[in-house]
Amino acid sequence: MQLNMVINLILNEVIYLIKKIYLKNFIEELYNIRLNYPKTEPMNFIAKILMNSLYGRFGMDDQFNDIIVIEKNDLNKFENKYINNITDILELDNKLLVKIKRDNLNNMLDNGSITHNINIVIASAITSYSRIHMSKFKNNNDYKLF
């Protein structure tokens, strides 16, 4: 086994343990900050943004695009090579701004597996739990929702 593969495996295991142990405490701390400060305070806003960013990170699409600037006269060669991956072309004077889907081969580890630093299950669980929590207020006739 190559050294960089061993390092990647150990690093992934350490990251998993950190997430498992500290993620719950991290969210609880941020939530307590929100409870201890009024909504007009910056600390409340910062805690809210951090929690929302974390949630968004779990659910985001990690298939990013690359943006490349090329000469106009090189477009034919570029199109022949990346025809299936080009999503948009914009003119910039005598150059072109080309947006292409990133090739998954660039994201592969030495062992051939693609890494995805997302977790749709966590994002889905957060969304469904939030909907359950909000439905308690929505379905209660004692509250008037706007």
C-alpha positions as CSV (number, residue, x, y, z in Angstrom):
1,M,0.0,0.0,0.0
2,Q,1.4,3.4,-0.9
3,L,2.2,5.9,1.8
4,N,-0.2,8.6,0.5
5,M,-3.0,6.0,0.5
6,V,-2.3,5.1,4.1
7,I,-2.2,8.8,5.1
8,N,-5.5,9.4,3.3
9,L,-7.2,6.5,5.1
10,I,-5.9,7.7,8.5
11,L,-6.9,11.3,7.8
12,N,-10.4,10.2,6.7
13,E,-10.8,8.1,9.9
14,V,-9.7,11.0,12.1
15,I,-12.0,13.4,10.3
16,Y,-14.9,11.0,10.8
17,L,-14.2,10.7,14.5
18,I,-13.9,14.5,14.9
19,K,-17.3,14.9,13.2
20,K,-18.9,12.2,15.2
21,I,-17.7,13.4,18.6
22,Y,-17.5,17.2,18.2
23,L,-20.3,18.0,15.7
24,K,-23.1,17.5,18.2
25,N,-21.3,19.6,20.8
26,F,-20.5,22.3,18.2
27,I,-24.1,22.6,17.2
28,E,-25.3,22.7,20.8
29,E,-22.8,25.5,21.6
30,L,-24.0,27.5,18.6
31,Y,-27.6,27.0,19.5
32,N,-26.9,28.1,23.1
33,I,-25.3,31.2,21.8
34,R,-28.4,31.9,19.9
35,L,-30.6,31.4,23.0
36,N,-28.4,33.7,25.1
37,Y,-28.3,36.7,22.8
38,P,-31.2,38.6,21.3
39,K,-31.8,38.4,17.6
40,T,-30.5,42.0,17.2
41,E,-27.0,41.0,18.5
42,P,-24.2,40.1,16.1
43,M,-23.3,37.0,18.1
44,N,-26.8,35.6,17.5
45,F,-26.5,36.3,13.7
46,I,-23.0,34.8,13.6
47,A,-24.1,31.6,15.3
48,K,-27.1,31.3,12.9
49,I,-24.9,31.8,9.8
50,L,-22.4,29.2,11.1
51,M,-25.2,26.6,11.7
52,N,-26.8,27.3,8.3
53,S,-23.4,27.1,6.5
54,L,-22.7,23.7,8.1
55,Y,-26.1,22.5,7.0
56,G,-25.6,23.9,3.5
57,R,-22.2,22.2,3.2
58,F,-23.7,18.8,3.9
59,G,-26.3,19.2,1.2
60,M,-24.4,21.0,-1.5
61,D,-23.7,19.6,-4.9
62,D,-20.0,19.0,-5.1
63,Q,-19.9,18.8,-8.9
64,F,-18.3,22.2,-9.4
65,N,-17.6,23.8,-12.8
66,D,-14.3,25.1,-14.0
67,I,-14.1,28.4,-15.8
68,I,-11.4,28.9,-18.4
69,V,-10.4,31.9,-20.5
70,I,-9.4,30.9,-24.0
71,E,-8.6,32.7,-27.3
72,K,-11.5,32.9,-29.7
73,N,-9.5,31.2,-32.4
74,D,-8.9,28.2,-30.1
75,L,-12.6,27.5,-29.6
76,N,-12.8,24.8,-32.2
77,K,-10.0,22.7,-30.7
78,F,-11.4,23.3,-27.2
79,E,-14.9,22.3,-28.3
80,N,-13.7,19.1,-29.9
81,K,-12.0,18.1,-26.7
82,Y,-14.7,19.1,-24.2
83,I,-17.9,19.2,-26.2
84,N,-19.9,17.2,-23.7
85,N,-18.7,19.2,-20.7
86,I,-19.2,22.8,-21.9
87,T,-22.1,24.4,-20.2
88,D,-21.7,28.1,-21.2
89,I,-19.6,30.4,-23.3
90,L,-19.3,34.2,-22.9
91,E,-17.5,36.6,-25.1
92,L,-14.8,38.9,-23.4
93,D,-13.5,41.2,-26.1
94,N,-11.1,39.0,-28.1
95,K,-11.3,36.1,-25.6
96,L,-13.9,33.6,-24.5
97,L,-14.9,32.7,-20.9
98,V,-15.9,29.0,-21.1
99,K,-17.6,27.2,-18.2
100,I,-17.1,23.4,-18.2
101,K,-18.2,20.6,-15.9
102,R,-15.3,19.4,-13.8
103,D,-14.0,16.0,-14.8
104,N,-14.4,13.5,-12.0
105,L,-11.1,12.0,-12.9
106,N,-9.5,15.1,-11.3
107,N,-11.2,14.3,-8.0
108,M,-10.1,10.6,-7.7
109,L,-7.8,9.2,-5.1
110,D,-5.0,6.8,-5.8
111,N,-7.2,3.9,-5.0
112,G,-9.7,4.9,-7.7
113,S,-12.6,6.0,-5.5
114,I,-14.1,9.5,-5.9
115,T,-14.2,11.6,-2.7
116,H,-17.4,13.5,-1.9
117,N,-17.2,15.8,1.2
118,I,-21.0,15.9,1.4
119,N,-23.7,14.0,3.2
120,I,-27.2,14.2,1.8
121,V,-28.5,12.0,4.6
122,I,-27.6,14.6,7.2
123,A,-29.0,17.5,5.1
124,S,-32.2,15.6,4.5
125,A,-32.6,14.7,8.2
126,I,-32.1,18.4,9.2
127,T,-34.7,19.5,6.7
128,S,-37.2,16.9,7.7
129,Y,-36.7,17.6,11.4
130,S,-37.2,21.3,10.8
131,R,-40.4,20.7,8.9
132,I,-41.7,18.5,11.7
133,H,-40.8,21.2,14.2
134,M,-42.4,24.0,12.1
135,S,-45.6,21.9,11.5
136,K,-46.3,22.0,15.2
137,F,-46.8,25.8,14.9
138,K,-48.4,25.7,11.5
139,N,-51.1,23.2,12.5
140,N,-51.8,24.8,15.8
141,N,-54.8,27.2,15.6
142,D,-53.6,29.2,18.6
143,Y,-50.9,30.8,16.4
144,K,-51.5,33.2,13.5
145,L,-48.7,32.8,11.0
146,F,-47.7,35.4,8.4
